[in-house]
């Protein structure tokens, strides 16, 4: 599989739900640059294959959900550390 084949495959299978899931992963756990997600989606939107407003919506929702996951993981960690210190 050539690199151009990989890019072609990604463009063919890119949908709003894939954008959402990848943005959640990018903002929570996996160090994945958002440019790898948003640029092909914008390309498809410019060609009329996707709606730009839905691309923006799903990108924003994914980023928000990923950030909230990080926030709550940090909050749980802080709470558990506080409880462990209180037990000593």
Secondary structure as GFF3:
##gff-version 3
##sequence-region A 1 88
A	DSSP	alpha_helix	3	13	.	.	.	ID=ss1
A	DSSP	alpha_helix	16	28	.	.	.	ID=ss2
A	DSSP	alpha_helix	35	46	.	.	.	ID=ss3
A	DSSP	alpha_helix	52	87	.	.	.	ID=ss4
###
